[in-house]
Amino acid sequence: MAVLLYCRAGFEAECAAEIQERAGALGVYGYCKAQPDSGLVTYECKPEEGDHIARKIPVSSLIFARQLFARVADLNDLSVDDRVAPMVAALKDTQLCGRLWIETTDTNDGRALSALCKSITKPLTVALQTEGILATKEITNRPVLHVLFRSTHSVVLGYSYSYNHSPFPMGIPRIRTPKGAPSRSAAKLAEGFKVMIPEAEYEARVSSGMNAVDLGACPGGWTSVLVYYGMMVSAVDNGAMDAGLMETGQVKHFREDGFSFLPKKRNVRWLVCDMVEKPVRVAHLMADWFIGEWCHDAMFNLKLPMKKRYAAVRQYMDAIHERLAEAEVRGYELTAKHLYHDREEITVYLRKKLKT
Ligand SMILES: C[S@@+](CC[C@H](N)C(=O)[O-])C[C@H]1O[C@@H](n2cnc3c(N)ncnc32)[C@H](O)[C@@H]1O
């Protein structure tokens, strides 16, 4: 068996290093196969171990993987005349699945297969339902059946558990940014909120009337997301803020250095930071805001211009943990994700766990 992981093309080495390390910690010793720029990592292991990983390593805890599923079959010589029958045959012993996701990798080669994915959806769905492999109506608490087309004649079939997968096909959420957002960066914070905050807790953590600080705010993409949710924002940056945002009355612009700015009162719920700066400096700054109890939730970017990105990310995460430990800060949660809208960077979420 194997476990398949989707990632951004170009980040296969990071995704592989991470799953190798996490599987090892679980007592599983497999190996990775990943072609450069394929957007896909295959972790080969024993049959029962693939299922074990699919159950035990939370996708939400993996930084570079967008999605993870356990492989059932790898078919490489599908005939143009009938692709459906061999797929159904290969899946006949699979547990009942509640949904079917027909996917490709997030690459140009993958996108070229989208017409095929569309046209096969109906016949494949009917055939799988007839054989009792797929429920006749969607069931969200049954496993998802993944059908990953790698080319017109090759497909990987597998499943992910409903309690351990990204809820978005291909691991890519659909993001809506506020109308008139002054920069495309807005999508990063909007995605961070959507992907890193559990749906059930969304309202408690992101709601109208909260105070927020945006370090490195200009021209105001991230601020526009905070304003959209009804927050009052202190936007810190020497640059120019979007005039429309300033007219909302919800934004106060501070032309100051983000590394020395501090709010007047300790009433800030959200600190967000998108300053293009050395990641270790940003990591320390975020930890210091927490130690000083200047905010409750922080979402920020760490830029990754270096070659050994996975090692660097581990170092930054460790640096935050160590700084908080030294200051005896407990009861916090630290997660990170390489979001769809993140390029050479990751998004990190640090929050206090005790209060909401
Ligand atoms: C990538 S842009 C931020 C884009 C913004 N998040 C948005 O959505 O529109 C980075 C910003 O960080 C600001 N910046 C860099 N270093 C800073 C510092 N030390 N203090 C305040 N702002 C800083 C820059 O002026 C720049 O406007």
The ligand as an SDF file (V2000), in Angstrom:
LIG
                    3D

 27 29  0  0  0  0  0  0  0  0999 V2000
    3.5460   41.9040    1.1900 C   0  0  0  0  0  0  0  0  0  0  0  0
    3.2360   43.5210    1.6610 S   0  0  0  0  0  0  0  0  0  0  0  0
    1.7830   43.3610    2.6260 C   0  0  0  0  0  0  0  0  0  0  0  0
    0.5510   43.2120    1.8150 C   0  0  0  0  0  0  0  0  0  0  0  0
   -0.6880   43.2990    2.6690 C   0  0  0  0  0  0  0  0  0  0  0  0
   -0.7710   42.1830    3.6270 N   0  0  0  0  0  0  0  0  0  0  0  0
   -1.9300   43.3020    1.8250 C   0  0  0  0  0  0  0  0  0  0  0  0
   -2.6910   42.3290    1.9000 O   0  0  0  0  0  0  0  0  0  0  0  0
   -2.1620   44.2690    1.1020 O   0  0  0  0  0  0  0  0  0  0  0  0
    4.4320   43.8230    2.8830 C   0  0  0  0  0  0  0  0  0  0  0  0
    4.2940   45.1450    3.5810 C   0  0  0  0  0  0  0  0  0  0  0  0
    5.0920   45.0890    4.7430 O   0  0  0  0  0  0  0  0  0  0  0  0
    5.5520   46.4010    4.9910 C   0  0  0  0  0  0  0  0  0  0  0  0
    6.6810   46.3310    5.9000 N   0  0  0  0  0  0  0  0  0  0  0  0
    7.8820   45.7350    5.7160 C   0  0  0  0  0  0  0  0  0  0  0  0
    8.6550   45.9050    6.8200 N   0  0  0  0  0  0  0  0  0  0  0  0
    7.9020   46.6000    7.7130 C   0  0  0  0  0  0  0  0  0  0  0  0
    8.1260   47.0730    9.0100 C   0  0  0  0  0  0  0  0  0  0  0  0
    9.2930   46.8730    9.6510 N   0  0  0  0  0  0  0  0  0  0  0  0
    7.1310   47.7500    9.6410 N   0  0  0  0  0  0  0  0  0  0  0  0
    5.9550   47.9620    9.0330 C   0  0  0  0  0  0  0  0  0  0  0  0
    5.6860   47.5270    7.7800 N   0  0  0  0  0  0  0  0  0  0  0  0
    6.6510   46.8730    7.1370 C   0  0  0  0  0  0  0  0  0  0  0  0
    5.8710   46.9560    3.6110 C   0  0  0  0  0  0  0  0  0  0  0  0
    5.8290   48.3630    3.6260 O   0  0  0  0  0  0  0  0  0  0  0  0
    4.7520   46.3260    2.7630 C   0  0  0  0  0  0  0  0  0  0  0  0
    3.6940   47.2490    2.5890 O   0  0  0  0  0  0  0  0  0  0  0  0
  1  2  1  0
  2  3  1  0
  2 10  1  0
  3  4  1  0
  4  5  1  0
  5  6  1  0
  5  7  1  0
  7  8  2  0
  7  9  1  0
 10 11  1  0
 11 12  1  0
 11 26  1  0
 12 13  1  0
 13 14  1  0
 13 24  1  0
 14 15  1  0
 14 23  1  0
 15 16  2  0
 16 17  1  0
 17 18  1  0
 17 23  2  0
 18 19  1  0
 18 20  2  0
 20 21  1  0
 21 22  2  0
 22 23  1  0
 24 25  1  0
 24 26  1  0
 26 27  1  0
M  CHG  2   2   1   9  -1
M  END
$$$$
